[in-house]
Amino acid sequence: MPESAPILSDSSALLPELVALRRSLHTHPEAGFALPRTQRTVLTALAGLDLEVTPGPHDFTSIVAVLRGTRPGPSVVLRADMDALRVTEETGLPFASQERGVMHACGHDLHTSALVGAAKLLNARRSELEGSVVFMFEPGEEAGGGAQRMIEEGLLSAAGERVEAAYGIHVLPGRAGVFSTRAGAVMAGASSLTVRVIGRSGHGSRPHQAVDPVPAAAQIISALHTFVTRRFPVFDPVVLSVTKMQASEIINAIPDEATLGVTIRALSKESVEILSRELPALADGIASAYGCRAESEFQAVYPVTVNDAKAATHTLNVLGDLFGADRAIALEDPVMASESFSYVLSEVPGAFVFLGTTPEGTEPDAAEMNHSPRAVFDDSVLGDQAAALAALALSHVGATSAPQADGA
């Protein structure tokens, strides 16, 4: 792998360009699987590089770009997600979203810009590469399943031979410029539960002539929250939140049904299996006790994001060598949010890394969390984010890269 000073010098020189790209993406965000403007912007930013670029179709605007070294060798995936959230921005930034109801509230604009930067850094080092780098620009991460579709469409063999490793970096509140990750489960899997409690409607003044689904739904809410604290050990935690409840549209009518929406995070397949089996049974039993019936739909949305143990150690060593040990730290606990990169790490050993981006003058613990309409990210980290991705790729395909098994 090349010396750290040149790659950091080059990434520092790229910073103004990457910040401009990030702010352009932030001003004009797009959500979902179809991101035509974003795709065009990224393709323009990649133009002139020695890449084999495959853009996705209009309804799924992915980009897969392959950089082939001058000598054969293994290949590695570097990933960025490109989609925004359906959130109305409230930051007041001069480059705030101009698209009402859509905002880059999760930092995907930074991820995309940093991956463009990594492509430029690695393209300049093409003569040093023994192998290939696959750049994965993913739409629909927030919509559920962008990465899975890219895998189905051949992402992992885009360079010919199947990739041997995969890396991604996600921004979060934290001291700006500090990278962190851990071996094993690094992010939770996500599931959802929808429960329709069906009774019989009536007038609010004569509840005895109706079968009211609202009290049954209220008891189900209480039981769901109690369930996770009594059914799962604290060392294999489950987080459950009832986030939606819908019933009558008018105040003096007992509705025919009440509907609950539940989001669930878990750290093991075993927990998900228990949840998928027992939560619908719990809802059905309580509904029956109230003379109602329940129709439940449980859906596993994302698997647990699991870092390969050797890859996690390797990542911390590479980033520690590049930036200093105080900027590459091991996480004690997983993050209970979820991530579509889990699909990639289910297929390929690799690591998912967090990068602190809290702006100067704000305490990280007081910073607005990702998905907030007031979330603000310090984009001065973009040069280092690009360098980190490039360095991880070079640790596999650089001319002097150490074998992955060495864990260094």
C-alpha positions as CSV (number, residue, x, y, z in Angstrom):
1,M,0.0,0.0,0.0
2,P,1.4,3.5,-0.8
3,E,2.6,5.8,1.9
4,S,-0.2,7.6,3.8
5,A,1.2,11.1,3.2
6,P,0.6,11.2,-0.6
7,I,-2.9,9.9,-0.4
8,L,-3.8,12.3,2.3
9,S,-2.2,15.2,0.4
10,D,-4.2,14.2,-2.7
11,S,-7.5,13.8,-0.8
12,S,-6.9,17.2,0.8
13,A,-6.5,18.8,-2.6
14,L,-9.8,17.1,-3.7
15,L,-11.7,18.5,-0.7
16,P,-13.1,21.7,-2.3
17,E,-14.4,19.6,-5.3
18,L,-16.0,17.0,-3.0
19,V,-17.7,19.6,-0.8
20,A,-19.1,21.3,-3.9
21,L,-20.4,18.0,-5.2
22,R,-21.9,17.2,-1.8
23,R,-23.7,20.5,-1.5
24,S,-25.1,20.2,-5.0
25,L,-26.5,16.8,-4.1
26,H,-27.9,18.2,-0.9
27,T,-29.6,21.0,-2.6
28,H,-31.4,18.7,-5.1
29,P,-32.1,15.4,-3.2
30,E,-34.1,12.5,-4.6
31,A,-35.7,9.7,-2.7
32,G,-36.4,6.1,-3.6
33,F,-35.1,3.9,-6.4
34,A,-35.4,6.4,-9.2
35,L,-32.8,9.2,-8.8
36,P,-32.2,10.4,-12.3
37,R,-30.7,13.8,-11.4
38,T,-28.4,12.2,-8.8
39,Q,-27.3,9.6,-11.3
40,R,-26.5,12.2,-13.9
41,T,-24.6,14.3,-11.4
42,V,-22.5,11.3,-10.3
43,L,-21.8,10.1,-13.9
44,T,-20.6,13.7,-14.7
45,A,-18.3,13.6,-11.7
46,L,-16.9,10.3,-12.8
47,A,-16.4,11.3,-16.4
48,G,-12.8,11.1,-17.7
49,L,-11.8,8.4,-15.2
50,D,-10.6,5.1,-16.6
51,L,-13.7,3.2,-15.4
52,E,-16.1,0.7,-16.9
53,V,-19.4,2.3,-16.0
54,T,-22.8,0.6,-16.0
55,P,-25.7,2.9,-15.1
56,G,-29.0,1.4,-14.0
57,P,-32.3,2.0,-15.9
58,H,-34.6,4.9,-15.3
59,D,-36.6,3.1,-12.6
60,F,-33.5,1.9,-10.6
61,T,-30.7,4.4,-11.1
62,S,-27.8,2.5,-9.7
63,I,-24.2,3.0,-10.9
64,V,-21.6,0.2,-11.0
65,A,-18.1,1.4,-12.0
66,V,-15.1,-0.9,-12.3
67,L,-11.5,0.3,-12.1
68,R,-9.1,-2.4,-13.4
69,G,-5.5,-2.3,-12.3
70,T,-2.7,-2.8,-14.8
71,R,-2.1,-6.2,-13.3
72,P,-4.5,-9.0,-12.5
73,G,-5.5,-9.7,-8.9
74,P,-8.5,-9.8,-6.5
75,S,-11.3,-7.3,-6.5
76,V,-13.0,-5.3,-3.7
77,V,-16.3,-3.4,-3.4
78,L,-16.6,0.2,-2.1
79,R,-20.1,1.3,-1.5
80,A,-22.1,4.6,-1.2
81,D,-25.9,5.0,-1.0
82,M,-27.3,7.9,-3.0
83,D,-31.0,8.3,-1.9
84,A,-32.5,10.9,0.4
85,L,-35.3,10.8,2.9
86,R,-38.9,12.1,2.6
87,V,-38.3,14.7,5.2
88,T,-38.7,18.5,5.0
89,E,-35.4,20.2,5.8
90,E,-35.3,22.7,8.7
91,T,-31.5,23.4,8.9
92,G,-31.5,26.8,7.4
93,L,-28.3,26.0,5.6
94,P,-27.5,28.1,2.5
95,F,-27.4,24.9,0.5
96,A,-30.6,23.4,2.1
97,S,-32.8,21.2,0.0
98,Q,-34.9,23.0,-2.6
99,E,-37.1,19.9,-3.0
100,R,-39.9,20.2,-0.5
101,G,-40.5,17.0,1.5
102,V,-37.1,15.5,0.5
103,M,-33.8,15.9,2.4
104,H,-30.4,14.3,2.7
105,A,-31.1,13.8,6.4
106,C,-29.0,10.6,6.7
107,G,-25.7,11.8,5.0
108,H,-26.0,9.8,1.8
109,D,-24.8,13.0,0.0
110,L,-21.5,12.7,1.9
111,H,-21.3,9.0,1.1
112,T,-21.8,9.5,-2.6
113,S,-19.3,12.4,-2.8
114,A,-16.6,10.5,-0.8
115,L,-16.9,7.5,-3.1
116,V,-16.4,9.8,-6.1
117,G,-13.3,11.0,-4.3
118,A,-12.1,7.5,-3.7
119,A,-12.6,6.7,-7.4
120,K,-10.4,9.7,-8.3
121,L,-7.7,8.8,-5.8
122,L,-7.6,5.2,-7.0
123,N,-7.8,6.1,-10.7
124,A,-4.6,8.2,-10.2
125,R,-3.0,5.1,-8.7
126,R,-4.2,2.6,-11.4
127,S,-0.7,1.6,-12.3
128,E,-0.2,0.4,-8.7
129,L,-3.3,-1.8,-8.7
130,E,-3.1,-5.6,-8.8
131,G,-6.8,-6.3,-9.2
132,S,-9.9,-4.3,-9.5
133,V,-12.1,-2.0,-7.5
134,V,-15.9,-2.0,-7.9
135,F,-17.6,1.2,-7.0
136,M,-21.2,0.6,-5.9
137,F,-23.6,3.6,-6.0
138,E,-26.8,2.4,-4.5
139,P,-30.3,3.9,-4.9
140,G,-33.2,2.9,-2.6
141,E,-31.3,2.2,0.6
142,E,-33.9,3.9,2.6
143,A,-36.7,2.3,0.5
144,G,-35.5,-1.2,1.4
145,G,-33.6,-3.4,-1.0
146,G,-31.4,-1.4,-3.2
147,A,-28.3,-3.4,-2.3
148,Q,-30.1,-6.7,-2.7
149,R,-31.2,-5.8,-6.2
150,M,-27.7,-4.7,-7.2
151,I,-26.4,-8.1,-6.0
152,E,-29.1,-9.9,-8.0
153,E,-28.0,-7.9,-11.0
154,G,-24.4,-9.1,-10.7
155,L,-22.6,-6.5,-8.6
156,L,-20.3,-9.0,-6.9
157,S,-19.0,-10.3,-10.1
158,A,-18.9,-7.0,-12.0
159,A,-15.1,-7.2,-12.4
160,G,-15.2,-10.8,-13.5
161,E,-14.0,-12.8,-10.5
162,R,-16.2,-12.6,-7.4
163,V,-15.0,-9.8,-5.1
164,E,-13.1,-10.8,-2.0
165,A,-14.0,-7.9,0.3
166,A,-16.4,-5.1,0.7
167,Y,-16.3,-1.8,2.7
168,G,-18.7,1.1,3.3
169,I,-18.6,4.2,5.5
170,H,-21.6,5.8,7.1
171,V,-21.6,9.3,8.8
172,L,-23.1,9.7,12.3
173,P,-23.0,12.2,15.1
174,G,-19.6,12.0,16.7
175,R,-16.3,13.8,16.9
176,A,-15.6,14.9,13.3
177,G,-13.0,12.7,11.6
178,V,-13.1,9.8,14.0
179,F,-13.7,6.4,12.4
180,S,-15.2,3.5,14.4
181,T,-16.3,-0.1,13.8
182,R,-16.4,-3.5,15.5
183,A,-16.2,-7.2,14.8
184,G,-19.4,-9.1,14.5
185,A,-22.8,-7.5,14.6
186,V,-22.3,-3.7,14.0
187,M,-25.9,-2.8,13.1
188,A,-29.2,-4.4,13.9
189,G,-31.5,-6.1,11.5
190,A,-34.9,-4.4,10.9
191,S,-38.4,-5.9,10.8
192,S,-41.8,-4.5,10.8
193,L,-45.2,-5.6,12.1
194,T,-48.6,-4.4,11.0
195,V,-51.6,-5.4,13.1
196,R,-55.2,-4.8,12.1
197,V,-57.5,-5.3,15.1
198,I,-61.0,-5.9,13.7
199,G,-64.2,-5.3,15.7
200,R,-67.6,-3.8,14.9
201,S,-68.3,-0.2,14.5
202,G,-70.9,1.8,16.4
203,H,-71.8,5.2,18.0
204,G,-69.4,6.5,20.7
205,S,-72.3,7.0,23.1
206,R,-73.4,3.3,22.9
207,P,-70.1,1.2,23.1
208,H,-72.0,-1.8,24.4
209,Q,-73.7,-2.2,21.0
210,A,-70.3,-2.3,19.2
211,V,-67.1,-4.3,19.5
212,D,-64.5,-1.6,20.1
213,P,-61.1,-2.5,18.6
214,V,-59.4,0.5,20.3
215,P,-59.1,-0.9,23.8
216,A,-57.8,-4.1,22.3
217,A,-55.2,-2.2,20.3
218,A,-54.2,-0.3,23.4
219,Q,-53.6,-3.5,25.3
220,I,-51.6,-4.9,22.4
221,I,-49.4,-1.8,22.4
222,S,-48.6,-2.3,26.1
223,A,-48.1,-6.1,25.7
224,L,-45.7,-5.6,22.7
225,H,-43.4,-3.3,24.7
226,T,-43.5,-5.7,27.7
227,F,-42.9,-8.7,25.5
228,V,-39.4,-7.7,24.4
229,T,-38.2,-7.0,27.9
230,R,-39.4,-10.4,29.2
231,R,-38.7,-12.7,26.2
232,F,-35.2,-11.8,25.2
233,P,-31.9,-11.7,27.2
234,V,-30.3,-8.3,27.7
235,F,-27.2,-9.6,25.9
236,D,-29.2,-10.2,22.7
237,P,-31.3,-7.1,22.8
238,V,-34.5,-6.3,20.8
239,V,-35.8,-2.8,20.4
240,L,-39.5,-2.4,19.5
241,S,-41.4,0.8,19.0
242,V,-45.1,1.2,18.1
243,T,-44.9,4.2,15.8
244,K,-48.3,4.3,14.2
245,M,-51.9,3.9,15.4
246,Q,-54.9,4.6,13.2
247,A,-58.6,4.2,14.2
248,S,-61.7,6.3,13.7
249,E,-61.6,9.4,11.5
250,I,-64.3,11.1,13.5
251,I,-64.5,11.7,17.3
252,N,-67.9,10.2,18.0
253,A,-67.7,6.9,16.1
254,I,-66.3,3.6,17.3
255,P,-64.4,2.3,14.3
256,D,-64.6,-1.1,12.6
257,E,-60.9,-1.5,13.1
258,A,-57.7,-0.1,14.5
259,T,-54.3,-0.5,12.9
260,L,-50.9,-0.5,14.5
261,G,-47.5,-0.1,12.9
262,V,-44.4,-1.4,14.7
263,T,-40.7,-1.2,13.9
264,I,-38.4,-3.8,15.5
265,R,-34.6,-4.1,15.6
266,A,-32.8,-7.3,16.6
267,L,-29.2,-8.5,16.6
268,S,-29.7,-12.2,15.8
269,K,-31.6,-14.4,13.3
270,E,-32.9,-16.4,16.3
271,S,-34.5,-13.4,17.7
272,V,-36.2,-12.5,14.4
273,E,-37.6,-16.1,14.2
274,I,-39.1,-15.8,17.6
275,L,-40.5,-12.4,16.8
276,S,-42.1,-13.5,13.6
277,R,-43.8,-16.4,15.3
278,E,-44.8,-15.0,18.6
279,L,-45.8,-11.4,18.0
280,P,-48.7,-12.2,15.7
281,A,-49.9,-14.9,18.2
282,L,-49.7,-12.3,21.0
283,A,-51.8,-9.8,19.1
284,D,-54.3,-12.5,18.1
285,G,-54.7,-13.7,21.7
286,I,-55.3,-10.2,23.1
287,A,-57.7,-9.3,20.3
288,S,-59.7,-12.5,21.0
289,A,-60.0,-11.6,24.7
290,Y,-61.8,-8.4,23.6
291,G,-64.1,-10.1,21.2
292,C,-62.1,-8.9,18.2
293,R,-59.8,-10.6,15.8
294,A,-56.3,-9.6,14.7
295,E,-54.7,-9.8,11.3
296,S,-50.9,-9.4,11.5
297,E,-48.2,-9.1,8.9
298,F,-44.6,-9.5,10.0
299,Q,-41.9,-8.6,7.5
300,A,-38.1,-8.9,7.9
301,V,-36.8,-5.8,6.2
302,Y,-33.0,-6.0,6.6
303,P,-30.7,-8.7,8.1
304,V,-28.2,-7.9,10.8
305,T,-25.1,-6.1,9.5
306,V,-22.3,-8.4,10.5
307,N,-18.6,-7.4,10.1
308,D,-16.1,-10.2,9.4
309,A,-13.8,-10.3,12.5
310,K,-10.6,-10.2,10.5
311,A,-11.9,-7.5,8.2
312,A,-12.9,-5.3,11.2
313,T,-9.4,-5.7,12.8
314,H,-7.8,-5.0,9.4
315,T,-10.0,-1.9,8.9
316,L,-9.0,-0.4,12.3
317,N,-5.3,-1.1,11.5
318,V,-5.4,0.5,8.1
319,L,-7.3,3.5,9.3
320,G,-5.1,3.8,12.4
321,D,-2.0,3.8,10.3
322,L,-3.5,6.4,8.0
323,F,-5.0,8.8,10.5
324,G,-3.5,7.9,13.9
325,A,-4.8,5.4,16.5
326,D,-6.9,8.1,18.2
327,R,-9.1,8.4,15.0
328,A,-9.7,4.7,14.5
329,I,-11.5,3.2,17.5
330,A,-13.3,0.0,18.3
331,L,-17.0,0.3,19.1
332,E,-18.1,-1.5,22.2
333,D,-21.7,-2.0,21.2
334,P,-23.6,-2.3,17.9
335,V,-25.8,0.5,16.6
336,M,-29.5,-0.5,16.7
337,A,-30.3,1.2,13.4
338,S,-30.3,-0.9,10.2
339,E,-28.6,-0.9,6.9
340,S,-28.9,-2.4,3.4
341,F,-25.2,-3.0,3.2
342,S,-26.0,-6.0,5.4
343,Y,-26.9,-7.8,2.2
344,V,-23.4,-7.3,0.8
345,L,-21.7,-8.4,4.0
346,S,-24.0,-11.5,4.1
347,E,-22.2,-12.5,0.8
348,V,-18.7,-11.1,1.2
349,P,-16.4,-10.6,4.1
350,G,-15.8,-7.0,4.9
351,A,-16.6,-4.1,7.3
352,F,-19.0,-1.3,7.7
353,V,-17.5,1.8,9.4
354,F,-18.9,4.9,11.1
355,L,-17.5,8.4,10.7
356,G,-18.2,11.2,13.2
357,T,-19.4,14.4,11.5
358,T,-20.7,16.6,14.2
359,P,-19.8,20.3,13.3
360,E,-17.4,22.2,15.5
361,G,-19.2,24.0,18.3
362,T,-21.8,21.3,18.8
363,E,-21.5,18.5,21.4
364,P,-21.9,15.1,19.7
365,D,-24.4,14.0,22.3
366,A,-26.5,17.1,21.6
367,A,-26.3,16.8,17.8
368,E,-29.5,16.1,15.9
369,M,-29.5,12.4,14.9
370,N,-29.7,11.1,11.3
371,H,-33.2,11.3,9.9
372,S,-33.9,14.6,11.8
373,P,-35.1,17.5,9.6
374,R,-32.4,19.5,11.5
375,A,-29.5,17.1,11.0
376,V,-26.3,18.8,10.0
377,F,-23.1,17.1,8.9
378,D,-19.6,18.5,8.8
379,D,-18.5,18.0,5.2
380,S,-14.9,19.0,5.9
381,V,-14.4,15.2,6.6
382,L,-15.0,14.3,2.9
383,G,-11.3,14.3,2.0
384,D,-10.5,11.9,4.8
385,Q,-13.6,9.8,4.0
386,A,-12.4,9.4,0.4
387,A,-8.9,8.6,1.5
388,A,-10.2,6.0,4.0
389,L,-12.2,4.2,1.3
390,A,-9.2,4.3,-1.1
391,A,-6.8,3.0,1.5
392,L,-9.1,0.1,2.3
393,A,-9.2,-0.8,-1.3
394,L,-5.5,-0.5,-1.7
395,S,-4.9,-2.8,1.2
396,H,-6.3,-5.5,-1.0
397,V,-5.3,-4.6,-4.5
398,G,-2.4,-2.2,-4.1
399,A,1.0,-3.4,-5.4
400,T,2.4,-3.7,-1.9
401,S,-0.8,-4.7,-0.1
402,A,-0.5,-7.2,2.7
403,P,-2.6,-10.4,2.6
404,Q,-6.0,-10.1,4.3
405,A,-5.2,-13.0,6.5
406,D,-2.4,-11.1,8.2
407,G,-5.1,-8.8,9.8
408,A,-2.8,-5.8,9.3
